[in-house]
């Protein structure tokens, strides 16, 4: 279907440890439409982060199929997947993965030259999104000069700056106070509305969940329930 962003068919993931196969994701079947605002929720260790990594084409599933915009992406070469990640996918990682030697602005616009932005265009886009995140006064600071919440907002700004088709966010509000969290969630919704960006979250945040249109419940690597709100 043209309006589907993702379609998972019997998706499985496991790893080997101490000569044993450890299952993480078990026979997942689900679809997510374009322009979605949805959450995967469940206890820690149930496979939410692994699933986001698969949706972001970082990890390969052990078995099963994942269609991204109708394309069976794991039939692609690594170079093709890298191109898709660059052009179509934005990440907000729980561990931030900011480059410590770069400034806030440089971290935010890191991917934009590869997308064809001139230096001037990239800087303008970066400043715009950092202003949205309330970080205009910190453009020249390095990540280690920032608080955890500020680093989280830089990670969010980096994902926003690309204006990707989908943003995958692993606990994006975990390090934010309630007021900042509310502002960031509203920024997510504005980007969804204005740029048609889809958002897929892994979260324990009940407030973020209250904005979702779909909630997938994961337990022991399986989807046990889907709420449509």
N, C-alpha and C positions, 0 to 999 in steps of 0.2 A: 504493500500500500504506500502511496506517495506521501502520506502524512505521518508515516512511522519514522522515528529517529533511530530506535534500536528495536531489534527483535532477537531474543535469546531462545535457542532451541536445544533443550537437553544439555544445558551448559554445566560443565563439571570442572573442578580444579582440585588437585591434590599435590602433595609433595612427599618426598621420601625422607625419613628420619630414622636412624638406627636400623636400617634395612627393613623398615616397615613403611607402607603407604598410608599417609595421613590425609583423609578427605577434609576439604575445606568448604567447597561448594558442591551441592548434590542435586543434579538433574533440574536445574532452574529453567523454567519456561515463563517468559514474560515479554511484554512489549511496552514501549514508551513512545508517545507521540511527540512530534515536533512542538516547540514552544511550551513544553511541560515544566512544571514546578513541583518536583516530587522528591520524596525522602525514602531512604532505606533505613530502617530502625531495627534495633534488637540489642541483645546483650553484647558486651565486649567479647571479641574472639569468635564471633559467629560468621565472619567472612565479609563484612561490609567493605572494608578497605580493599581487600583482594578483588571484590567485585568491581569497585570503582577503577582499579588498575586495569582490569580486563576491558571495561567499557572505554577506558582511555587509551587502549591499545598499547599499554605498557607491559602487561603480562599476557601470555597466551594461555587459553584454557587447555586443560588436559584432554577433554573430549567435548563434543557438542559444536554448535555453530552460533556465531554472532553476526547479525546483519546490521550494518550501520548505513542508514539512508539507502537501504535495499541492497547493499554490497556486502558480500561475504568477506569480511576484512581479513580474516586469518588465512585466506588463500593468497593474500598480497605478500610481496617481498617486504623485508624490514625497511628498505628505503621508501617504499610506497606508504607503509604505515607511519613512518616518520614524517612524511609530507602531510598526511592526513592529520596527525597530531598537531603539527605546526599551524596548519591553516584552519582547522575546524574545531579543535578542542582546547579549552582553557582549564587549568588545574589550580585548585587551592588545596595545598597539602597541609596536613596537620603539623608537619615539621618545618613548614615554610619553604625550605630549600632556597633561601636568598643567598646571593654571592657576597661574602663578607667584605671583599675588597672593592665592591662597587657601591656607589651612593644609592639612596632611595630612588632617585629619578632614573639612574642607570639600570637598576634592577627592574623597575617598572617597564621600561621600554626595551628590555633586553632582546625580545623576539621581533620587534617591529621592523628593523632593517631587513631581516630575512623575508618579510612579507611585502617588501617593496616600498616602505616608507623612507622618505628622505630624512636626514638628521633633523631638519627643522620641523617636519611633519610629526616625527616621532616624539620630539621634545614637547611640542604643543599638545599632542594626545596624552602624553604622560602627565604633564602638569594639570590637564583638565581632570583626569581621573583621580589624581592625588588630591586635588582640591575637593572632589566629591567625597574622598575618604577622610577629609579633615587633616591632611598631612602637608599642606602647602608650606609650612614653616620648617619642614624637615627634609627638603629636597636634597641637600648636599651632605646629609648625615649618612654614616655607614650603619648597617643593621645592628651591630653590637652597641651602638649608642642609643638604641630605641628600647622601649619596653616590649614585653611579649605581645601585648595588644596592638601596639603600633606596628610591630613586625607582621602580625597577622593581617593588618590592613594593607601593608605594602604587598603581601602575597595576593590579596584580593584585587588590588589595583593592577598588578601584573596580569592577572587573568582577564580583568575587564578591558585592559588596553587593547588586546587583540581583537575584541568584538567577535568572539568565536561563535560557531553554531551552537555549541553546548559548553557549559561550565560544570565540571565535576568537583565537588567540594567536600572534603573530609573534615567534619566537625568545624565548619568555618566560623562559628560564633563562640567556640570553647574558651578563648582567651579574652573575650570582650565583656565589658560591663553592660548592664541592661540597657542603658541609654544608647551607647554606641551600637550595640547589637540591633536595636530597633532601627537605627539609621541605616545600618548596613543591609538589613533585610529589605527595607524600603528601596534601597539602591538596587538590590537584586531584582525586585519587582519592576522597577523602572526600566532596567536593562531588558528584562523579559518583554515588557510591553513595547518599548521604543525600537529595540533592535531584533526582536523575535528570537532572543536567545533562550535556549532551554537550560534549566538548572536541575541537577541531580545531586542530592545531598546524602551523605552518611551523617547521622546526627543522633544525639540524645536530648537535644534542646526542644522542649515542649512548645516554646514560643515560636521557633522556626517551623515546627510541624504544623502549627495552627494556620500558617500561610499556604501550606501545601495543598495541591488538588488531588494528589495520589500519595498513599503511604504503603510501602511494601514492608511487611514484617518478616524479618529473618530470624530463624532459630536453628542452631546446629547445621548451618549451611544450606538450609532449605527455606523457601518462601512459604510461610504458614498462613498468611492472610494478606489481602489487599483491600485497603480502604479507599473509596472514592468520595471526596468531600465536595 
